[in-house]
Amino acid sequence: MLEKVNYPEDLRKLDLQQKKQLAQELREKMIQTVSNTGGHLASNLGVVELTIALHAIFNTPIDKIIWDVGHQTYVHKMLTGRKEKLHTLRQMNGLAGFPKVTESIYDCFNTGHSSTSISVALGMARARDIKKENHKIVAVIGDGALTGGMALEALNDVGSSNTNMLVILNDNEMSISKNVGGISMLLSKLRTKGLYTNVNGKGKRTINKIPVVGEEVVKLVQKAKRGIKQFVIPKMYFEDIGFRYLGPVDGHNLEALENIFKVVKEQNGPTLVHVLTKKGKGYKPAEDSPDMFHSTSKFDVLTGEKLGKAKFDYSKVFGNKLVDLAKTNPNIVAITAAMKDGTGLRAFAKEFPQRFFDVGIAEQHAVGLAAGLAKAGMIPVVPMYSSFIQRAFDQLVHDVAILNLPVVICSDRSGIVGNDGETHQGLLDMAFTNIIPNFTIMAPKDFSELENMLEFAVNLKRPVLIRYPRGAEELHFEAQEKIELGKCEILQKGKEICLIGIGKFVAKAYRIADRLKEEGIQASVLNARFLKPLDEETLFEFMKKSQITITLEDASLKCGLGSEIERMAFEQNLNCEILKIGYPDEFIKHGNCQEIEQEYGLEEETILQKIREIKALRRGNRCLKIVEKTSQKGKMQENY
């Protein structure tokens, strides 16, 4: 069947059995592909039938489907002209792992973060109404994403708007980690509606068969239905705020899905269809461990085992050190936004369950909660992926920094993270915290320095951001100077070149210095450690003695290390050559980290070549200055 289906119009020609066969083939192709490329497997296996039904009933791409987060769109991509490119998934210049408007007209909005689809869908629906167009708008959102404040704000607006749009709640009882909170409890109650719906339907059919009075009896029963429903299903939240609620419906029953979509397609006003799916459906390892297969590296299809040995990474180092610190400091607490395992907090949660808080996908609330805990005397540590910290910018400013509270924000997966692309690259954290007063910003060069920085941060009694990359340390440094506020670390002294690195790129600076030494060039290597406060005194002393200063950062050059050193040089009237190595003012596409560094000229050989060119140019400029100076005296030829 998969060979016959290239676009939704092909899908709409199939009968039910053929679509069921197609679902099986889609799963097989996905499992095989993701085992080679890595990617988000469990969530995609869970939405196969849902995706088929959506494209079969709705007239895409005229009708618009907005996928919340978007990591579950592999099936959507295969059904919309991209199945032959699936093997390029998440590879440089290949298919993105998320919807991309530049990739297909069937992708009507770029997504990558949680809880955004309902807001976007409402905007599109209102634009449609203003322009007097006639097409359907569908937002697909998971139960985990529904805990996000933005999703709840949007639901509130949609419910009171009377706008014609559909929200599909894909309820698999799980996001990345198991869902928590009141919304999860509400959905658990709503799942009991299946019993009510079945009883209600059977009763209606039976009563209708009664001659003469059957229809009237049904009408009387319907008048009482709302009261019965509230009794059977407490807190019918969605209907109370203005939605027509339908479901729950089995998300793996194609016939049931298509039937309910045919009904809602003809309805007006806000409608929510509650669909129950199983994450990892059809592949037992993913069904048994959906969290492990949420985002997976390459794996063996037969066993489900990940290929390659698991690395001891920054997240684990952070988590283990936090446990050690919390054993001696009872005021330390940890907060996660639905990422306990991803950020290394599993051990802390087990060791200190009363001091661990999982707030669900709610980064703003996580930082606000941290501020409240800090104001009351605790020391909250909040690890988040760098690209997710962006979602809580106002709380960092308003709730933490203004009060100068001792909240430690740990920016995990900072810098380039690779295959997830623009929405997940962690390039902006230093830039946007650098402009917030009262924040201290640090980045470790290796595992040991992360441990030392975390211990330093929990005792600093002010807002701190510690940023560290995904994966393993690139180079382990034996010597570790004591961390002092606003002091850099001198790793090597030289005369001609001054290399200043921060975080992950300190290792790159060190290796470049070794290469320069082979060419007879002596280079200093400084580990900045702090972006804020910057060690201007030490940096100035090394820079003024060097011909060239090179800054290296795995981050945006805007408001980063290079920008700060340029500012410092200008303010102190330091006339020196500065070469800034980092990422430009643009969004970085997907690809592995090595490929991205190569494309942007950040690999060591390219940096070395730039240094050689600058040195050669400086020699040329000095010669020209001599010529210009002496030619005024008529001695150009003699002195040249």
N, C-alpha and C positions, 0 to 999 in steps of 0.2 A: 504493500500500500504506500509506503514511504516514497518509492520511486515515482508513483503516480501523482503525488501531492507536492507541488512547488509553491503554490499560493492559496489563499483562503478560498478562491472560487473553485479550485480543484477539490478542496475539502468538502465543500457544500454539495458536491455531486455524489458523495459516498453515502451508503446506507449505514444503519447502526452497527451491524456486525463488522463492516469494513472499517468503521471508525475505531472499534474496539481493537481490531488487529493493528491499526495504525498506532494506537496508544502503546501497544506492546513494542512495536518496532522503534518508536521514538525513545522509549526507555532504554532499549538495548543500545541504540546509537549513542545516547547521552552517556551511559555508563562507560562504554568503550572509549569515547572521546575524552571525557574528563579524567579517565585513568591515565591518559597520556599527557594531557595539558594541565591538569589541576583545575580547580574552580569550585563553584557552589553546586554541589550535587544534590544533597538531600532536599533542599527547597524546590528544585526543579523537578525531581521525581514526584513530588507531592502535588504538582499542579498540571500534570499531563492532560487529564480529562477536562479539567477546568479550562485550560487554554484551547483545547479542541472545540469545546462547546461555545466558548466566546466567539471564536472566529467563524464557527458554523452558523450561528444565529445572528450575530451583528455584522453589519455591512462595512467591515474594515477595508481600506483605511479611511473611508468617509466618516464612519463612526469611529470615535477616538477611545482608545484604551490607555489609561495612565497606570503604569505599574509602580506601586510603592516600593522603594529601595531599588527594585529592578534586577536583583541578582537571580530572580526566578524566571528569566525570559529566554532561556535557551530553547525551549519548545516553541515559543512565540517566534524566535528567529528562524527556526527550521521550517515553520509553516508559512513564513513570509519571504521566501526567495533566497534564504541564506544557508540551507542545509549543506551545500557542497563546500562551504567555507568553514564549517563547524570545526574542522581540525586546526584552524588558525585561531581558535578561541583564546583571547587574552594574550596572544602573541603580538609582538610589534608589527604594525601594519596589517594585522588581522582583525577578526571580529572582536569587538569590545565585550567584556563580561556583563555589561549593563546596557540599557537602551541608549541609542545615540541617534539624534535627529539627522546627523550627516551620513548615517549608515543606511537608513531606509525610511521611506515615507510612512511605513507602519509604526515607526518609533516616533510618537508625536511629542515626546518630552524627555530630556535627559534626566535620569534619576540615579541615585547612588546612596543617598542617606535616607533614613527612616522617617515616616510620618508626614510626608509631604504631598501625597497623591490627591487627597481630598481637596486641599486648598487649590492645587493646580487645576483639578477637574472643575471645581466651581468657577474658577476664573474663565476657563474655556467655555463652560456652559453659559455664563452671563454674556460673554462676547458673542456667542452664537445667537442668543436671544436679541441682543442689540442689533445685530446685523440681519435679523429675521431669517436665519438659516434653519434647516430642519435636519439635524442628525443627532445621534445619541452620544452621550458622554459617560464613560464607565471608569470608575476608580477602583483598582484592586489593591486592598490593603490587608496585611496580616494582623493577627490578634496581638502579636508582640508590638508591632508598630502603633497599635491603637493606644498603647500606654503613653505615647508621646504627647506632650501638651499641644503641639501644633495640630495633631489629628483631632483632638478633642475640641479645640477652638474652631476648627473647620466644620466639624459635625454640628456644633452649636449654630454656626452661621447657615449651613445648608438646611438644617431642620426648620429654621424660621423663614427661609427664603421662598419656599414653594417652587424652587427651580427644578426643572425636569432633568434629573441625573440619577445615575445608579451607583451605589457603593456596594462592592462585593467584599465581604469580610471573609478572608481565607483563614479559617481557624484550625490550626494544627496543634494547638495547645503549647506551642513552643516558638521562640525566636531563635537566638543562638544558644542561650542557656534557657532552662525552664522558666516560663513566665511567672511573674510575681505580681502581687497587688490586687486592688479592688476590681479593676477591669477584668482580670483573669478570673476572679471569683464570680463576677457578673456573667461572663460567658459560660462558665461551668453551669450556672443556673439555667441559662438560656438553652443549653444543650438538652435539658429535660423537656424542652418544647416538642422534641420529636415524639414523645409519648402522647402529649396533648394533641398534636396535629393528627397522629394516626387515629386516635380515639374519636376526635372531632369529625374526621373525614368519613370513617366507617358509620358513625352515628347518623350523619347527614344523609348518606346514601340509603340507609335503612328507613329513616323517617320519610324520605321522599317517596318511598314505595307505597306508603299508606294511602289508599284511595281518598279523594276529595280533600281531606284535612291535612294531608302530608305536607304540602307546601306552606300552609299557614303555620303549622307547628314549627317548621324550620325557621320561619321569620321570627317567631316568638323566642326560639332558642338563640337566634343570632343577637337579639336584643340583650340577652343575659350573658352573651359570650365574653364581653369585655370584663365583666366582674369575675367570671370563672377564670379567665386567662390570668388576671392579676393574682388570683388565688393560687393557680397552678404554677405560674411563672412570676415570682416576686420581682419587683423593680423592672418593669419593661422599659428600660432606659431609652431605647431607640424610638419606640412609638411615643414615649412621653415628650421627646424633644422634637417631634415632627416628622419622623420617617415612617413610611409603610414598611414594616418588618416582615420578611418572608424567610422561613427556614426553621431549624437547620435542615439542610439538604446534604445528602451524601455526595461529597466532592469527587468520588470515584465512580459514580453511577451516571454514565453519559446521558442516558435517556431522561433521568430525573433533572439533570442540569439543563438540558436543552428545553425541556418542557417549562421549567420555571423561567428561563430566559425569554422564551416566547411570550409568556404572560407579562413579564415586567417591561418588555419592549413596547408594549401597547399602553402602558400606564403613564400617567403624568405625575409630576411632583417628585420629591425625594423618596427614593426607595433603597432599602438595604436588604441584600440577600446574604444570609448567613450560611456559609459553605464549610462543611467539616472535611478536612483532608488529613492524610497521614504523611508526615515528613519522611522522605526516603522510600516511599511506596514502590514496591516491586524489586527492591534490592536489599536482601536481608541484612547485610552488614550496616547499611545506611538506616534501615528501619530500627535495628537494635541500638545503634549509636548515632542518632541524627546530629548530635552536637559535633562529633568527630568528622562528620561528612558535610557539615554546613559549608565550610570552605576547606577544601582538601588539596594537598599536594598530589603528585602522581601516586598511584596505588596499583596493587595486583588485583585484577577483577575477580579472580577465583576465591581469594582469601579475604580481600578487603584490607590487607596489610599495606601500610604506607611504604613506598620505596625509598631507600636511603635511611641512614640512621638519624634519629631525632637529635637535634642539636640542643645543647644547653644554651638558652638564649637570654636576652636582656630581661624579658618578662619574668622568667623563673628566678633569675638573680635578684630582681627587685622584690618578688614575692617572698623569697626565703629570708632576705635581709629584713623585710618589714616584720615578719614573724619574730625574728630575733630581737628587734628593737621593742616590739610590743610586749615581750615577756618581762622587760625591766621598766617599761613606761606604761602604766595603766591608762593614761590619757589618750594614747594613740588609738584611733578608730579608722576603719577603711570603708570606702563607699565605691560601688560600681554601678554603672548604668547598663545592666544586663550583659556584662562582659567579665564575669568572675574568672572563667578559665582563660580567656584570651589575654587578660592583663596580669595573670599570675597570682590571683587572690584565693585560689582554691584552698591552699594550706592555711591561710589566715582565717578564712570562713570556718574551717573545721576546728582550728585551735581556739578561736575567740568568737563564737557565734553571737554573743551579746554585743560585740563591738564591730560587727560587720553588717552593712546595709546594702541590699540590692534594690535599687529604686525602679528597675525596668528601663526601657528605652526613654530616658528622661534626663538628658544632660543638664538642662537648665535647673531642674529640681535638684539634681545631685550636687551642683555647686552651691545652690541656695541652702540646701540642707547642711552642707559642710560649713557654710558661714554661720549658721545658727549653732552648730556644735562648737565651733571655734569660739564664738562669743560667750558660750557657756563654760569655757575652760578646757575643752578637748582639743586634740591635735588631729584634725582629719587629713587623711591621705587619700587622694582621689586619682587613681590611674585611669586614663582614657586614651583611646587612639587619637593621635594628633588631629586628624581631620574631623573628629567628632567634638573636640574641644571648641571648635569654631561655633558650635551651636549654643554655647553658654557664654558668649562674649560679654553680654550685658551683666550677667551675674558676677563675672570676674571683676568688672569695673565697679558696679554699684554695690554689690553685697560683700565682696571680699576686700578689694583694694582701698576703697574710700575709708573703711574702718581699719585698714592695715591688720587684718586678721591672719593668724598663723595657719593658713590652709596650704597644703602641699599638693600642687597639681603635677602629676607625672604624665608626661606626654609620650606615650608608647607609640611605636611605629612612626616616629618622626622622620623627616626627610623623604627620600624616594622609597616607596614600598613596592613599586613595580606593576604587576599585571592587572591590578584593579583600576588603574588609570586615574584620570583627573580628580574624581570625587574622593579618592582615598589617599592621594599623595599628601604627605605631612610637611609641606614646605612653608606654611604660613605662621606656625605657632610662635617662633621667636619674633617675627615681625609684629604681630598684633599684641603680644604681651609687652613688647619693648616700648610701646607707646602708652602703656598703662602705668601711672605713677605707683610707687611703693612695691612693685614686683621685682624680685630677684630672679635672674634667669641663668641657669646652669646647664651644661651638657658634658657628660663623661666621655673620656677617650676609650675606656675599656670597662670590664665587669667590676674590677676592684674599685675604680673611681666612682662608679655608680653607687656601690655600697657606702663608700665614704660620703658621697654627696647626700644620700638619703639620710644618713645619720646626722650630718650637718644641718640639713633642712628642717628636720623635726625639732631641732633645738634652737632654731633661729628666731622663732616668734614673730614671723612676718610672712607675707605671701611669697610663695616660691613656685617657679616652674622648673622642673627637671625634664629635659628632653633626651630620649635615647631611641636608637633605631630598632627596626625589626631584625630578628635573627641573632647571630653570634658576633662576638667581638672580632674585629679584623686583625688586631695585633694586641698581644698582652704585654704590658710594660711592667718590668720587674720593680722599678723604683716608683714609689708613690709619695709625693710630698703631701704634707698635711694641708687640708682644705682651709683656707682663710678667706673671709668675705672680700670679694673684689680683687683677689690676687691670682695672677696667672702662674703657670708652672714652666720653668725653664728646663727644657729637655736636652738642648744642645746649643753650644755657642759657636758662632762663626762670624766672618767679617763682611762678606760680599752680599749675601742674600739673607733676608729675614722671612722665614715661613711661619705664619701664625694660623693655627688651625683651631677648630672647636668641634667637640663631639667626635663623631665617627671619622671625620676628615683629618684628625690629628695623626692617625696612622698613615694616611696618604701623604701628609706633610713629611713625616719621618722617613718614609720610603723614598720620596723625592730627594730629600737631603742626602741619603745614601748614594743615590744615582749621581747627584751633583759632585759628591766627593770623589767618585770615580773619574770625573772630568776635571778634577783639580780645583773645584769651586767649594769654598767653605761656607756652609749655611747654618744660621741659627734656626732652631725649632722651638717655638713657644706654644704651649697648650693654653689657650685663652681661659678655659674653664667657665668664666663668667662672661656673658654678653652684657649683663647689667647687674651690679656696677662693673664697668670696664677698668682693667688695671692700666690706666693711661700712663702712669709714671714709668712702669717697667717697659711697656711697649714703646714709649717715646725714646727711651735710652737705647734700645736695640735698633729701632728704625733709623735714628739719626746717624748711626754708624754703618748702615747698610746702603748699598747701591739701589737695591730693589726690595720692596716688601710685597709678599704674596699672601693674601688671606684666602683661607679655604673653609667652606661651610656647605653642608648638605642641606641647603635651605635656599629660600628666595633671597636674592641680593638686596631687595628692598628692605630697608630698616633692619638689616642683619649685621653681621660682624664686619664685613667690608665697608658698609655704609658708615658704621660707627667709627672705624679707624680713619676713613677719609675725613669725617667731621673733625675728629681729634687732630689730625694733621693740619687741617685748615685753621682751626682755632689756635693752634700753637705755632703757626707759621713755619711748619716743617716742610721743606722743599724736597720731596722724594718721589720716586716712581712707585706707584701702587697698582698691583695687578689683583683684581678681585676674581676669585674662582667660586662659582655657585650657580644657581639657576636663575634664568632671566624672568622678567615680569610677564609670565604667560603660564597657562595651564599645561601641565606635562602629561602627554598621552601614555597609554599602557605599553608595556614591554618589560623585559626583565631589567634589573637594576644595572647590570653591566652594559646592556645595549643602550639604555637611556644615558648613562654617563658618557658613553662613546659618542652618541649623537650630539650631546651638548658640550663636547670637548673637555670633559672632566676626568678622563682617564690620565694616568700618570705620564705617558709618553707625550700626549698633546700638551700638557702643562709644561713639561720639560722643554718642548720645542718653543713654546711661548716665551719662556725665560731666556732661552738662547737668543731668540729674535730681539728681545728687549735689550739684552746685553750688547748685542751687535749694533743695534740702533743707537744705544747710548755712546758707544765708542765713536760711531759716525757723527753724532751730534757734537761730541767734544771736539772732534777735528774741525767741524764746520765753525764752531764758536771761535777756535783759534784763528782760522782763516779770516773770519769776519772782523775779528779784533785787530789782527795785524795788517790786514789789507789797508786799513785807514792810514797806516804808517808807510805804505808802499813797500812792505817787506813780505808780501804774501808768498812769493816763490821760495825765499830763503827759509821761512819758518814752516812751510808746508812739509 
